[in-house]
Amino acid sequence: MKHRLILLTFILFTKVILGQNKQSVNLNLECIAFYNLENLFDTIVDPDTNKILQEDFTPLGAKKFTSQKYLHKLKNMAFVIDTLGKETTPLGASIIGVCEIENRLVLEDLVSQSSIADKNYQIVHHEGPDARGIDCALLYDPLHFKVTSSKSVKFSIPGNDRFRSRDQLVVSGELLGEKIHFIVIHWPSRRGGEARSRPKRVEAAKLSKSIVDSLKQIDKKAKVIIMGDFNDDPISPSIEDFLKAKGSTILNNNQMYNAMYEHYKRGIGTLAYRDQWNLFDQFILTPSLIDNEKNYDDFTFYKSVVYNKSFLKNPKGNYKGYPYRTYGGSNFLGGYSDHFPVYMFLVKKTS
């Protein structure tokens, strides 16, 4: 395992009466990423889900989605995944949450792409009830992360038996020997307008918070990361009021830290709509992952990144600078996704 670890030397500055006391510390660095893969469908209709939508993603459908286009999409997604985090560590991301994937098969095709096949990414996926036939999943490097359990938590709306949306994926395990939990989510969209659809995301937030609270009942210092497409910004009521996530690292035990809040304050987004940027793709962390003393004895949040490199941006036209997506309506653009990926780092002292 040692050859897969990256040891970095950080210079920690501690103010003392007579100036700056510099201390060199060797740290393990782990990259955690999330990417909305924007309709990663194969070309075959699943009879158990939304046939009308899935028929669009067939050779004879509205999008004329051929095997060639599917392979192009897979190659592009794998290329992005391969580059995540490599500006800081040559090993890239060891754990990647994804959403808008049709089934396990597309994930198997994805991780077998030549650009990332050597990472040997393993898959955690549970088929869900979403009306569009899309799910959340987790990819992980087994040399870094050992899965001990996983479950798909059903998301329902009280009094609305016809409601079908994405389940919330909970994956527990050991990251280099330390217990940690990941909740991968894709909350309901803003279809019909932000205000009208808001109650659905509030209910999704309540479910996410209840999962975190359940984990903390077992271990009050549980390390939990909620990551995904929240379809809300860091200042939205679902996140601030119901998930209790804030931008400050000074937290009480019922609050969580939003690792993307500072990006949002600077006007940085992960998707754009009608000339307005939103930051829907976020990481929310329990207080046990925040170390304001910078001791780094256990895994600690270090920094987060919105990965918005130029190749991920539309190069021309009315949507120049927006995320360069696969389709514009029924026109195949050959891009990547309508969301920029995001990633964050955890650090820990070497033993």
ROPA-323766 format. One record per residue (C-alpha): residue number from 1; x, y, z; residue in one letter. Coordinates in Angstrom, 3 decimals. Example, Ala and Ser with C-alpha at 12.3 -4.5 7.8 and 13.67 -1.06 7.14 Angstrom:
num 1; px 12.300; py -4.500; pz 7.800; residuo A
num 2; px 13.670; py -1.060; pz 7.140; residuo S
! end
This chain:
num 1; px 0.000; py 0.000; pz 0.000; residuo M
num 2; px 2.858; py 2.374; pz 0.771; residuo K
num 3; px 3.680; py 3.008; pz -2.897; residuo H
num 4; px 0.141; py 4.403; pz -3.416; residuo R
num 5; px 0.326; py 6.946; pz -0.606; residuo L
num 6; px 1.375; py 10.500; pz -1.212; residuo I
num 7; px 3.356; py 12.177; pz 1.522; residuo L
num 8; px 3.426; py 15.946; pz 1.399; residuo L
num 9; px 5.318; py 18.363; pz 3.564; residuo T
num 10; px 3.257; py 21.318; pz 4.696; residuo F
num 11; px 4.760; py 24.316; pz 6.441; residuo I
num 12; px 2.539; py 25.201; pz 9.387; residuo L
num 13; px 2.834; py 28.707; pz 10.741; residuo F
num 14; px 2.065; py 29.229; pz 14.448; residuo T
num 15; px 2.130; py 32.747; pz 15.865; residuo K
num 16; px 4.315; py 33.147; pz 18.962; residuo V
num 17; px 5.371; py 36.178; pz 20.931; residuo I
num 18; px 8.716; py 36.530; pz 19.157; residuo L
num 19; px 7.568; py 35.839; pz 15.592; residuo G
num 20; px 6.816; py 32.776; pz 13.469; residuo Q
num 21; px 7.521; py 29.232; pz 14.621; residuo N
num 22; px 7.755; py 26.940; pz 11.581; residuo K
num 23; px 6.989; py 23.252; pz 11.930; residuo Q
num 24; px 7.350; py 20.673; pz 9.140; residuo S
num 25; px 4.799; py 17.835; pz 9.169; residuo V
num 26; px 4.426; py 14.815; pz 6.855; residuo N
num 27; px 0.810; py 14.248; pz 5.889; residuo L
num 28; px -1.233; py 11.703; pz 3.984; residuo N
num 29; px -3.407; py 13.435; pz 1.400; residuo L
num 30; px -6.704; py 11.981; pz 0.138; residuo E
num 31; px -8.746; py 13.462; pz -2.705; residuo C
num 32; px -12.552; py 13.071; pz -2.543; residuo I
num 33; px -14.531; py 14.107; pz -5.629; residuo A
num 34; px -18.087; py 14.462; pz -6.881; residuo F
num 35; px -19.266; py 14.652; pz -10.487; residuo Y
num 36; px -22.737; py 14.914; pz -12.002; residuo N
num 37; px -22.221; py 12.853; pz -15.164; residuo L
num 38; px -25.290; py 14.348; pz -16.926; residuo E
num 39; px -27.428; py 11.537; pz -18.282; residuo N
num 40; px -24.899; py 8.735; pz -18.510; residuo L
num 41; px -27.234; py 6.302; pz -20.260; residuo F
num 42; px -26.435; py 3.309; pz -22.405; residuo D
num 43; px -28.311; py 2.790; pz -25.680; residuo T
num 44; px -30.742; py 0.167; pz -24.348; residuo I
num 45; px -34.182; py 0.952; pz -22.923; residuo V
num 46; px -34.829; py -0.377; pz -19.414; residuo D
num 47; px -38.500; py -1.493; pz -19.333; residuo P
num 48; px -38.715; py -0.904; pz -15.579; residuo D
num 49; px -38.054; py 2.864; pz -15.777; residuo T
num 50; px -39.084; py 5.894; pz -17.837; residuo N
num 51; px -39.274; py 4.455; pz -21.360; residuo K
num 52; px -40.052; py 7.798; pz -22.990; residuo I
num 53; px -36.929; py 9.458; pz -21.601; residuo L
num 54; px -34.720; py 6.445; pz -22.230; residuo Q
num 55; px -35.968; py 6.069; pz -25.799; residuo E
num 56; px -34.362; py 9.475; pz -26.444; residuo D
num 57; px -31.016; py 7.838; pz -25.646; residuo F
num 58; px -31.207; py 5.205; pz -28.370; residuo T
num 59; px -30.000; py 5.205; pz -31.982; residuo P
num 60; px -33.557; py 5.782; pz -33.225; residuo L
num 61; px -34.541; py 8.217; pz -30.471; residuo G
num 62; px -34.701; py 11.999; pz -30.493; residuo A
num 63; px -31.015; py 12.307; pz -29.576; residuo K
num 64; px -29.877; py 9.610; pz -32.026; residuo K
num 65; px -27.678; py 8.233; pz -29.273; residuo F
num 66; px -25.517; py 5.636; pz -30.983; residuo T
num 67; px -22.893; py 3.308; pz -29.567; residuo S
num 68; px -20.249; py 5.642; pz -30.996; residuo Q
num 69; px -21.669; py 8.587; pz -29.056; residuo K
num 70; px -21.956; py 6.462; pz -25.915; residuo Y
num 71; px -18.291; py 5.497; pz -26.161; residuo L
num 72; px -17.399; py 9.150; pz -26.757; residuo H
num 73; px -19.294; py 10.105; pz -23.604; residuo K
num 74; px -17.540; py 7.393; pz -21.581; residuo L
num 75; px -14.122; py 8.470; pz -22.848; residuo K
num 76; px -14.809; py 12.092; pz -21.917; residuo N
num 77; px -16.098; py 11.222; pz -18.440; residuo M
num 78; px -13.103; py 8.984; pz -17.761; residuo A
num 79; px -10.687; py 11.675; pz -18.955; residuo F
num 80; px -12.134; py 14.150; pz -16.457; residuo V
num 81; px -12.088; py 11.616; pz -13.617; residuo I
num 82; px -8.449; py 10.831; pz -14.380; residuo D
num 83; px -7.452; py 14.497; pz -13.967; residuo T
num 84; px -9.362; py 15.264; pz -10.750; residuo L
num 85; px -7.056; py 16.396; pz -7.972; residuo G
num 86; px -3.865; py 15.841; pz -9.933; residuo K
num 87; px -2.869; py 19.480; pz -9.670; residuo E
num 88; px -2.101; py 18.661; pz -6.024; residuo T
num 89; px -1.438; py 14.910; pz -5.939; residuo T
num 90; px -0.352; py 12.663; pz -8.829; residuo P
num 91; px -2.613; py 9.896; pz -7.537; residuo L
num 92; px -5.808; py 11.829; pz -8.214; residuo G
num 93; px -9.132; py 11.022; pz -6.569; residuo A
num 94; px -9.422; py 7.897; pz -4.434; residuo S
num 95; px -13.188; py 8.305; pz -3.857; residuo I
num 96; px -15.677; py 9.727; pz -6.373; residuo I
num 97; px -19.391; py 10.235; pz -5.845; residuo G
num 98; px -21.411; py 10.373; pz -9.069; residuo V
num 99; px -25.018; py 10.966; pz -10.059; residuo C
num 100; px -27.219; py 10.811; pz -13.170; residuo E
num 101; px -26.087; py 7.299; pz -14.050; residuo I
num 102; px -28.558; py 4.794; pz -15.484; residuo E
num 103; px -27.318; py 1.515; pz -14.025; residuo N
num 104; px -24.309; py -0.487; pz -12.888; residuo R
num 105; px -23.444; py -1.432; pz -16.464; residuo L
num 106; px -22.583; py 2.139; pz -17.461; residuo V
num 107; px -20.327; py 2.378; pz -14.409; residuo L
num 108; px -18.559; py -0.847; pz -15.334; residuo E
num 109; px -18.033; py 0.526; pz -18.842; residuo D
num 110; px -16.781; py 3.791; pz -17.332; residuo L
num 111; px -14.175; py 2.359; pz -14.941; residuo V
num 112; px -12.838; py 0.067; pz -17.668; residuo S
num 113; px -11.879; py 3.024; pz -19.885; residuo Q
num 114; px -8.172; py 2.989; pz -20.667; residuo S
num 115; px -7.427; py 6.331; pz -18.985; residuo S
num 116; px -8.539; py 5.087; pz -15.551; residuo I
num 117; px -8.515; py 1.282; pz -15.810; residuo A
num 118; px -5.254; py 1.064; pz -13.856; residuo D
num 119; px -6.945; py 2.700; pz -10.840; residuo K
num 120; px -9.100; py -0.424; pz -10.480; residuo N
num 121; px -12.033; py 1.662; pz -9.243; residuo Y
num 122; px -14.664; py -0.433; pz -7.464; residuo Q
num 123; px -18.374; py 0.389; pz -7.592; residuo I
num 124; px -21.069; py 0.857; pz -4.961; residuo V
num 125; px -24.490; py 1.151; pz -6.583; residuo H
num 126; px -28.057; py 0.292; pz -5.627; residuo H
num 127; px -30.859; py 0.462; pz -8.181; residuo E
num 128; px -33.362; py 3.141; pz -7.168; residuo G
num 129; px -36.946; py 4.151; pz -7.971; residuo P
num 130; px -36.309; py 7.491; pz -9.695; residuo D
num 131; px -38.817; py 8.327; pz -12.424; residuo A
num 132; px -36.020; py 9.229; pz -14.856; residuo R
num 133; px -34.209; py 5.983; pz -14.112; residuo G
num 134; px -31.084; py 7.659; pz -12.742; residuo I
num 135; px -29.161; py 6.835; pz -9.561; residuo D
num 136; px -26.262; py 7.924; pz -7.384; residuo C
num 137; px -23.169; py 5.766; pz -6.944; residuo A
num 138; px -19.685; py 5.716; pz -5.437; residuo L
num 139; px -16.414; py 4.771; pz -7.117; residuo L
num 140; px -13.411; py 4.035; pz -4.935; residuo Y
num 141; px -9.800; py 2.931; pz -5.029; residuo D
num 142; px -9.651; py -0.299; pz -2.956; residuo P
num 143; px -6.025; py 0.378; pz -2.008; residuo L
num 144; px -7.215; py 3.410; pz -0.052; residuo H
num 145; px -10.826; py 2.780; pz 0.949; residuo F
num 146; px -12.332; py -0.423; pz 2.333; residuo K
num 147; px -16.141; py -0.598; pz 2.232; residuo V
num 148; px -17.683; py -2.137; pz 5.340; residuo T
num 149; px -21.362; py -1.467; pz 4.516; residuo S
num 150; px -23.636; py 0.328; pz 2.094; residuo S
num 151; px -27.340; py 0.971; pz 1.804; residuo K
num 152; px -29.784; py 2.938; pz -0.291; residuo S
num 153; px -32.102; py 5.022; pz 1.888; residuo V
num 154; px -35.509; py 5.585; pz 0.351; residuo K
num 155; px -36.576; py 9.203; pz -0.132; residuo F
num 156; px -40.317; py 9.822; pz 0.016; residuo S
num 157; px -42.614; py 12.820; pz 0.449; residuo I
num 158; px -45.270; py 12.483; pz 3.179; residuo P
num 159; px -48.730; py 12.432; pz 1.619; residuo G
num 160; px -47.415; py 12.011; pz -1.931; residuo N
num 161; px -47.400; py 8.312; pz -2.757; residuo D
num 162; px -46.726; py 8.981; pz -6.458; residuo R
num 163; px -43.453; py 10.799; pz -5.790; residuo F
num 164; px -40.364; py 8.989; pz -7.095; residuo R
num 165; px -36.882; py 10.418; pz -6.776; residuo S
num 166; px -33.311; py 9.395; pz -6.108; residuo R
num 167; px -32.542; py 7.382; pz -3.000; residuo D
num 168; px -29.690; py 8.605; pz -0.799; residuo Q
num 169; px -26.663; py 6.309; pz -0.920; residuo L
num 170; px -24.842; py 5.690; pz 2.371; residuo V
num 171; px -21.413; py 4.053; pz 2.201; residuo V
num 172; px -19.379; py 3.346; pz 5.341; residuo S
num 173; px -15.824; py 2.134; pz 5.468; residuo G
num 174; px -12.212; py 2.716; pz 6.393; residuo E
num 175; px -10.081; py 5.324; pz 4.689; residuo L
num 176; px -6.502; py 4.266; pz 5.365; residuo L
num 177; px -7.754; py 2.580; pz 8.531; residuo G
num 178; px -9.940; py 5.438; pz 9.805; residuo E
num 179; px -13.727; py 5.071; pz 9.951; residuo K
num 180; px -15.638; py 7.416; pz 7.656; residuo I
num 181; px -19.099; py 7.639; pz 6.079; residuo H
num 182; px -20.174; py 9.042; pz 2.711; residuo F
num 183; px -23.708; py 10.069; pz 1.776; residuo I
num 184; px -24.098; py 10.572; pz -1.986; residuo V
num 185; px -27.176; py 12.582; pz -2.924; residuo I
num 186; px -29.014; py 14.113; pz -5.848; residuo H
num 187; px -31.835; py 16.199; pz -4.396; residuo W
num 188; px -34.986; py 17.059; pz -6.412; residuo P
num 189; px -34.550; py 19.571; pz -9.216; residuo S
num 190; px -35.955; py 23.089; pz -9.472; residuo R
num 191; px -38.352; py 22.080; pz -12.204; residuo R
num 192; px -41.434; py 24.266; pz -11.935; residuo G
num 193; px -39.459; py 27.039; pz -10.254; residuo G
num 194; px -37.236; py 27.329; pz -7.185; residuo E
num 195; px -39.969; py 28.382; pz -4.752; residuo A
num 196; px -42.529; py 25.842; pz -5.948; residuo R
num 197; px -40.060; py 22.947; pz -5.815; residuo S
num 198; px -38.382; py 24.040; pz -2.564; residuo R
num 199; px -40.475; py 21.818; pz -0.227; residuo P
num 200; px -39.116; py 18.709; pz -1.968; residuo K
num 201; px -35.534; py 19.708; pz -1.268; residuo R
num 202; px -36.433; py 20.581; pz 2.304; residuo V
num 203; px -37.715; py 17.024; pz 2.730; residuo E
num 204; px -34.514; py 15.711; pz 1.126; residuo A
num 205; px -32.489; py 17.789; pz 3.591; residuo A
num 206; px -34.461; py 16.363; pz 6.506; residuo K
num 207; px -33.637; py 12.849; pz 5.313; residuo L
num 208; px -29.931; py 13.632; pz 4.891; residuo S
num 209; px -29.822; py 15.205; pz 8.356; residuo K
num 210; px -31.587; py 12.203; pz 9.903; residuo S
num 211; px -29.005; py 9.855; pz 8.352; residuo I
num 212; px -26.183; py 11.944; pz 9.814; residuo V
num 213; px -27.897; py 12.061; pz 13.218; residuo D
num 214; px -28.324; py 8.267; pz 13.169; residuo S
num 215; px -24.619; py 7.785; pz 12.472; residuo L
num 216; px -23.753; py 10.209; pz 15.271; residuo K
num 217; px -25.993; py 8.342; pz 17.724; residuo Q
num 218; px -23.706; py 5.353; pz 17.226; residuo I
num 219; px -20.558; py 7.489; pz 17.336; residuo D
num 220; px -20.938; py 11.125; pz 18.399; residuo K
num 221; px -17.654; py 11.934; pz 16.626; residuo K
num 222; px -18.584; py 10.157; pz 13.401; residuo A
num 223; px -16.814; py 11.512; pz 10.342; residuo K
num 224; px -19.498; py 12.040; pz 7.695; residuo V
num 225; px -19.303; py 13.685; pz 4.274; residuo I
num 226; px -22.492; py 14.473; pz 2.364; residuo I
num 227; px -21.637; py 15.084; pz -1.269; residuo M
num 228; px -23.707; py 15.559; pz -4.362; residuo G
num 229; px -25.922; py 17.733; pz -6.501; residuo D
num 230; px -28.143; py 19.514; pz -3.981; residuo F
num 231; px -30.015; py 21.553; pz -6.627; residuo N
num 232; px -29.705; py 24.383; pz -4.102; residuo D
num 233; px -27.005; py 26.903; pz -3.250; residuo D
num 234; px -25.094; py 27.050; pz 0.064; residuo P
num 235; px -27.389; py 29.838; pz 1.321; residuo I
num 236; px -30.648; py 28.049; pz 0.430; residuo S
num 237; px -33.040; py 27.209; pz 3.321; residuo P
num 238; px -32.707; py 23.460; pz 2.711; residuo S
num 239; px -28.976; py 23.629; pz 3.403; residuo I
num 240; px -28.643; py 26.440; pz 5.947; residuo E
num 241; px -31.832; py 25.912; pz 7.972; residuo D
num 242; px -32.581; py 22.203; pz 7.691; residuo F
num 243; px -29.196; py 20.594; pz 7.064; residuo L
num 244; px -27.637; py 23.097; pz 9.486; residuo K
num 245; px -24.616; py 23.611; pz 7.214; residuo A
num 246; px -22.671; py 26.859; pz 7.428; residuo K
num 247; px -19.525; py 28.454; pz 6.057; residuo G
num 248; px -17.751; py 28.881; pz 9.392; residuo S
num 249; px -15.525; py 26.192; pz 10.900; residuo T
num 250; px -16.677; py 27.185; pz 14.396; residuo I
num 251; px -19.448; py 24.639; pz 14.861; residuo L
num 252; px -21.619; py 23.165; pz 17.557; residuo N
num 253; px -22.319; py 19.439; pz 17.464; residuo N
num 254; px -25.636; py 19.876; pz 15.592; residuo N
num 255; px -24.103; py 21.938; pz 12.794; residuo Q
num 256; px -22.039; py 20.969; pz 9.769; residuo M
num 257; px -19.458; py 22.702; pz 7.646; residuo Y
num 258; px -20.171; py 23.593; pz 4.012; residuo N
num 259; px -16.820; py 23.199; pz 2.268; residuo A
num 260; px -18.092; py 25.074; pz -0.827; residuo M
num 261; px -19.443; py 28.169; pz 0.904; residuo Y
num 262; px -16.388; py 30.360; pz 0.248; residuo E
num 263; px -16.471; py 29.538; pz -3.475; residuo H
num 264; px -20.103; py 30.625; pz -3.600; residuo Y
num 265; px -19.301; py 33.901; pz -1.830; residuo K
num 266; px -16.712; py 34.617; pz -4.527; residuo R
num 267; px -19.288; py 34.080; pz -7.264; residuo G
num 268; px -17.920; py 30.728; pz -8.409; residuo I
num 269; px -20.506; py 28.200; pz -9.610; residuo G
num 270; px -20.726; py 24.663; pz -10.918; residuo T
num 271; px -23.524; py 25.230; pz -13.435; residuo L
num 272; px -25.161; py 28.149; pz -15.228; residuo A
num 273; px -28.746; py 28.859; pz -16.280; residuo Y
num 274; px -30.004; py 32.018; pz -17.999; residuo R
num 275; px -26.779; py 33.907; pz -17.296; residuo D
num 276; px -26.861; py 33.048; pz -13.591; residuo Q
num 277; px -24.348; py 30.796; pz -11.878; residuo W
num 278; px -25.326; py 28.365; pz -9.151; residuo N
num 279; px -23.185; py 26.212; pz -6.910; residuo L
num 280; px -25.291; py 23.069; pz -6.515; residuo F
num 281; px -22.405; py 20.583; pz -6.194; residuo D
num 282; px -21.187; py 20.619; pz -2.617; residuo Q
num 283; px -19.474; py 18.825; pz 0.263; residuo F
num 284; px -21.032; py 19.040; pz 3.737; residuo I
num 285; px -18.876; py 17.791; pz 6.641; residuo L
num 286; px -19.532; py 16.904; pz 10.272; residuo T
num 287; px -17.528; py 18.863; pz 12.905; residuo P
num 288; px -15.223; py 15.895; pz 13.557; residuo S
num 289; px -13.602; py 16.539; pz 10.149; residuo L
num 290; px -12.720; py 20.123; pz 11.096; residuo I
num 291; px -9.525; py 20.708; pz 13.069; residuo D
num 292; px -9.140; py 24.403; pz 13.844; residuo N
num 293; px -6.002; py 23.628; pz 15.865; residuo E
num 294; px -4.369; py 22.052; pz 12.794; residuo K
num 295; px -3.044; py 19.046; pz 14.700; residuo N
num 296; px -3.902; py 16.645; pz 11.840; residuo Y
num 297; px -3.939; py 13.631; pz 14.154; residuo D
num 298; px -7.049; py 12.333; pz 12.361; residuo D
num 299; px -8.356; py 13.018; pz 8.865; residuo F
num 300; px -9.094; py 16.735; pz 8.589; residuo T
num 301; px -10.561; py 18.906; pz 5.852; residuo F
num 302; px -7.832; py 20.787; pz 3.995; residuo Y
num 303; px -9.375; py 22.558; pz 0.973; residuo K
num 304; px -12.009; py 22.268; pz -1.778; residuo S
num 305; px -11.890; py 23.007; pz -5.507; residuo V
num 306; px -14.411; py 23.758; pz -8.262; residuo V
num 307; px -12.779; py 22.073; pz -11.238; residuo Y
num 308; px -13.619; py 24.516; pz -14.017; residuo N
num 309; px -10.711; py 24.178; pz -16.405; residuo K
num 310; px -11.067; py 25.696; pz -19.875; residuo S
num 311; px -11.554; py 22.348; pz -21.636; residuo F
num 312; px -14.704; py 21.820; pz -19.526; residuo L
num 313; px -16.210; py 25.103; pz -20.765; residuo K
num 314; px -18.269; py 25.707; pz -23.895; residuo N
num 315; px -15.832; py 27.335; pz -26.329; residuo P
num 316; px -18.244; py 29.480; pz -28.337; residuo K
num 317; px -21.761; py 30.755; pz -28.957; residuo G
num 318; px -24.419; py 32.073; pz -26.588; residuo N
num 319; px -23.297; py 29.649; pz -23.892; residuo Y
num 320; px -19.581; py 30.366; pz -24.104; residuo K
num 321; px -17.971; py 29.760; pz -20.713; residuo G
num 322; px -20.841; py 27.570; pz -19.473; residuo Y
num 323; px -20.090; py 23.913; pz -18.682; residuo P
num 324; px -19.521; py 22.120; pz -21.993; residuo Y
num 325; px -22.272; py 19.531; pz -22.024; residuo R
num 326; px -22.870; py 16.405; pz -24.089; residuo T
num 327; px -26.097; py 17.575; pz -25.709; residuo Y
num 328; px -27.744; py 20.903; pz -26.383; residuo G
num 329; px -31.359; py 19.800; pz -26.773; residuo G
num 330; px -31.152; py 17.039; pz -29.381; residuo S
num 331; px -27.856; py 18.299; pz -30.821; residuo N
num 332; px -24.799; py 16.261; pz -29.913; residuo F
num 333; px -22.106; py 18.708; pz -28.802; residuo L
num 334; px -19.577; py 16.101; pz -27.725; residuo G
num 335; px -18.752; py 17.835; pz -24.459; residuo G
num 336; px -18.686; py 16.558; pz -20.909; residuo Y
num 337; px -21.441; py 17.559; pz -18.478; residuo S
num 338; px -23.688; py 20.494; pz -17.640; residuo D
num 339; px -21.965; py 20.580; pz -14.221; residuo H
num 340; px -18.343; py 21.206; pz -13.312; residuo F
num 341; px -16.937; py 18.515; pz -11.004; residuo P
num 342; px -15.771; py 19.394; pz -7.502; residuo V
num 343; px -13.221; py 17.833; pz -5.207; residuo Y
num 344; px -11.782; py 18.266; pz -1.739; residuo M
num 345; px -8.806; py 17.035; pz 0.263; residuo F
num 346; px -8.482; py 15.378; pz 3.637; residuo L
num 347; px -5.118; py 15.340; pz 5.379; residuo V
num 348; px -3.709; py 13.288; pz 8.251; residuo K
num 349; px -0.332; py 12.903; pz 9.909; residuo K
num 350; px 1.653; py 9.919; pz 8.760; residuo T
num 351; px 2.136; py 7.211; pz 11.336; residuo S
! end
